[in-house]
Amino acid sequence: MNRYSVFALARAALDRHQGWGRAWRDAAPKTRYDVVIVGAGGHGLATAHYLARNHGITNVAVLEKGWLGGGNTGRNTTIIRSNYLQDASAAIYEKSRSLYETLSQDLNYNVMFSPRGLLMLAQTEHEMKAYRRTVHANLLQGVQTEWIGPQRVKDLVPMIRIEGPRYPVLGALYQPRGGTARHDAVAWGYARACSAMGVDIIQNCEVTGIDQRDGRVTGVRTTRGDIGCDRLGLVVAGHSGVLAGMAGFRLPIESVALQALVSEPVKPMLDVVVMANTVHGYISQSDKGELVIGGGSDGFNNYTQRGSFHHIEETLRALIETFPAISRMKMLRQWGGIVDMTGDRSPIISTTPLGGCFVNCGWGTGGFKAIPGSGWAMADLMARGTPGPLAADFSMFRFREGRFIDESVAAGVAH
Ligand SMILES: Cc1cc2nc3c(=O)[nH]c(=O)nc-3n(C[C@H](O)[C@H](O)[C@H](O)COP(=O)(O)OP(=O)(O)OC[C@H]3O[C@@H](n4cnc5c(N)ncnc54)[C@H](O)[C@@H]3O)c2cc1C
């Protein structure tokens, strides 16, 4: 693998940039691997990366039915934060956020992490109390957040309408080191680093069946042939229920479409991320100048990867009442992804009823921020067979045992 650096750039310039190799190998499937991971989204790739880097397990294949990063990882609005309420959530999201701080250096790939600050607006008394409680919890958890009043909100976001036509801004839960990263780059960076360590990334390879013997996984059937494995990781977000069905168990997951849209590019007008959960919308500005706008999820289960049209109108209504300055802007494009929602809005990183088969899913509307931490915890689980401290609480069996990790306030609109 060519190491990317300013010197490499200068050397390549002498050669008119003809000599750059491919970022990752386009591998053909072998008949057997120690570990197979289904799904080359951020979580699957990060799992493979930390299996190789932290545990020395490199005989690994990551199978992807489409192109890598083409699922939710390449469709999200890239918000990164760790201001969750419950201890288990704060631990894994903060681990993830802290890994993002040095991810570009660790992967030798610029993921454009931008800790520009994130505000979650409080627009009702209830929300204000809930966010203040979260700030106290975060203090105990070692997560740096603070409660700020309306004037400070206005200072940070001059274009905001504090008084609001329906809901005034009463303050905000502020995470100064929250922010964004470039979503494709996170997938590409992990893919490149995996490939360099010998992991095979196999695109256009859909898993259509899971083979088992005596209660243990033995391999997978794919559109590119059968592949044997000792351990299998299912990391397929909105398709987790489908893959679990192939393995012979059910997951407490619902799949729904969630959508986002971007505006035409404009000059810099917003240098923080703002989430407004009461009116239901959130917004940041990309490096290209587009406003990146997140909408709501459909109220019914589906696999359309598009989202219902009425959400576009609802989301823009919410943002226009908070930021009247954007009312005349044109929207450039809209898209959707299929997210995997659990009842308590917390993820699953777990062993399963099938021996040797592990599952990572349930990140719902907010798993981009979790990619490094989730991959770290899932690799730990798959390497050792039992969960480490980061994953211990996120077993799929918690729903049977009544040990919910309720993040529905932190993740109501989410992201
Ligand atoms: C519109 C939108 C906005 C969002 N905004 C944010 C945000 O601001 N911040 C945040 O933290 N999170 C956000 N999210 C959530 C985040 O995108 C996801 O939680 C995260 O990307 C999930 O990553 P993943 O790797 O688990 O799944 P994915 O990236 O979806 O990867 C799963 C992969 O599995 C593949 N696959 C499925 N079935 C098979 C099969 N049978 N065989 C082989 N491969 C298969 C798929 O093709 C896919 O590439 C948003 C999501 C959406 C849709």
Ligand as a Chemical Component Dictionary entry (heavy atoms), coordinates in Angstrom:
data_LIG
# 
_chem_comp.id                   LIG 
_chem_comp.type                 NON-POLYMER 
_chem_comp.pdbx_formal_charge   0 
_chem_comp.three_letter_code    LIG 
# 
loop_
_chem_comp_atom.comp_id 
_chem_comp_atom.atom_id 
_chem_comp_atom.alt_atom_id 
_chem_comp_atom.type_symbol 
_chem_comp_atom.charge 
_chem_comp_atom.model_Cartn_x 
_chem_comp_atom.model_Cartn_y 
_chem_comp_atom.model_Cartn_z 
_chem_comp_atom.pdbx_ordinal 
LIG C1  C1  C 0 -30.681 9.432   5.982  1  
LIG C2  C2  C 0 -29.844 8.929   7.112  2  
LIG C3  C3  C 0 -29.235 9.841   7.970  3  
LIG C4  C4  C 0 -28.443 9.376   9.016  4  
LIG N1  N1  N 0 -27.769 10.294  9.767  5  
LIG C5  C5  C 0 -26.894 9.871   10.715 6  
LIG C6  C6  C 0 -26.092 10.809  11.409 7  
LIG O1  O1  O 0 -26.158 12.019  11.154 8  
LIG N2  N2  N 0 -25.238 10.349  12.357 9  
LIG C7  C7  C 0 -25.154 9.027   12.671 10 
LIG O2  O2  O 0 -24.397 8.693   13.576 11 
LIG N3  N3  N 0 -25.878 8.099   11.992 12 
LIG C8  C8  C 0 -26.738 8.489   11.026 13 
LIG N4  N4  N 0 -27.471 7.568   10.306 14 
LIG C9  C9  C 0 -27.371 6.145   10.659 15 
LIG C10 C10 C 0 -26.111 5.501   10.071 16 
LIG O3  O3  O 0 -26.010 5.813   8.717  17 
LIG C11 C11 C 0 -26.155 3.987   10.251 18 
LIG O4  O4  O 0 -26.462 3.645   11.583 19 
LIG C12 C12 C 0 -24.819 3.365   9.899  20 
LIG O5  O5  O 0 -24.321 3.857   8.689  21 
LIG C13 C13 C 0 -24.965 1.874   9.804  22 
LIG O6  O6  O 0 -23.779 1.353   9.270  23 
LIG P1  P1  P 0 -23.676 -0.174  8.937  24 
LIG O7  O7  O 0 -22.293 -0.444  8.517  25 
LIG O8  O8  O 0 -24.217 -0.961  10.081 26 
LIG O9  O9  O 0 -24.748 -0.376  7.775  27 
LIG P2  P2  P 0 -24.687 -0.080  6.208  28 
LIG O10 O10 O 0 -23.783 1.033   5.888  29 
LIG O11 O11 O 0 -26.092 -0.005  5.734  30 
LIG O12 O12 O 0 -23.980 -1.382  5.667  31 
LIG C14 C14 C 0 -24.630 -2.638  5.618  32 
LIG C15 C15 C 0 -24.242 -3.284  4.309  33 
LIG O13 O13 O 0 -24.734 -4.609  4.285  34 
LIG C16 C16 C 0 -24.993 -4.911  2.935  35 
LIG N5  N5  N 0 -25.863 -6.095  2.870  36 
LIG C17 C17 C 0 -27.163 -6.178  3.242  37 
LIG N6  N6  N 0 -27.621 -7.413  2.994  38 
LIG C18 C18 C 0 -26.576 -8.125  2.485  39 
LIG C19 C19 C 0 -26.419 -9.456  2.019  40 
LIG N7  N7  N 0 -27.446 -10.350 2.037  41 
LIG N8  N8  N 0 -25.208 -9.858  1.550  42 
LIG C20 C20 C 0 -24.151 -8.976  1.504  43 
LIG N9  N9  N 0 -24.261 -7.702  1.910  44 
LIG C21 C21 C 0 -25.459 -7.280  2.400  45 
LIG C22 C22 C 0 -25.642 -3.643  2.397  46 
LIG O14 O14 O 0 -25.573 -3.583  0.982  47 
LIG C23 C23 C 0 -24.841 -2.574  3.092  48 
LIG O15 O15 O 0 -23.791 -2.059  2.290  49 
LIG C24 C24 C 0 -28.285 7.983   9.256  50 
LIG C25 C25 C 0 -28.909 7.061   8.397  51 
LIG C26 C26 C 0 -29.668 7.527   7.328  52 
LIG C27 C27 C 0 -30.307 6.522   6.404  53 
# 
loop_
_chem_comp_bond.comp_id 
_chem_comp_bond.atom_id_1 
_chem_comp_bond.atom_id_2 
_chem_comp_bond.value_order 
_chem_comp_bond.pdbx_ordinal 
LIG C1  C2  SING 1  
LIG C2  C3  SING 2  
LIG C2  C26 DOUB 3  
LIG C3  C4  DOUB 4  
LIG C4  N1  SING 5  
LIG C4  C24 SING 6  
LIG N1  C5  DOUB 7  
LIG C5  C6  SING 8  
LIG C5  C8  SING 9  
LIG C6  O1  DOUB 10 
LIG C6  N2  SING 11 
LIG N2  C7  SING 12 
LIG C7  O2  DOUB 13 
LIG C7  N3  SING 14 
LIG N3  C8  DOUB 15 
LIG C8  N4  SING 16 
LIG N4  C9  SING 17 
LIG N4  C24 SING 18 
LIG C9  C10 SING 19 
LIG C10 O3  SING 20 
LIG C10 C11 SING 21 
LIG C11 O4  SING 22 
LIG C11 C12 SING 23 
LIG C12 O5  SING 24 
LIG C12 C13 SING 25 
LIG C13 O6  SING 26 
LIG O6  P1  SING 27 
LIG P1  O7  DOUB 28 
LIG P1  O8  SING 29 
LIG P1  O9  SING 30 
LIG O9  P2  SING 31 
LIG P2  O10 DOUB 32 
LIG P2  O11 SING 33 
LIG P2  O12 SING 34 
LIG O12 C14 SING 35 
LIG C14 C15 SING 36 
LIG C15 O13 SING 37 
LIG C15 C23 SING 38 
LIG O13 C16 SING 39 
LIG C16 N5  SING 40 
LIG C16 C22 SING 41 
LIG N5  C17 SING 42 
LIG N5  C21 SING 43 
LIG C17 N6  DOUB 44 
LIG N6  C18 SING 45 
LIG C18 C19 SING 46 
LIG C18 C21 DOUB 47 
LIG C19 N7  SING 48 
LIG C19 N8  DOUB 49 
LIG N8  C20 SING 50 
LIG C20 N9  DOUB 51 
LIG N9  C21 SING 52 
LIG C22 O14 SING 53 
LIG C22 C23 SING 54 
LIG C23 O15 SING 55 
LIG C24 C25 DOUB 56 
LIG C25 C26 SING 57 
LIG C26 C27 SING 58 
# 
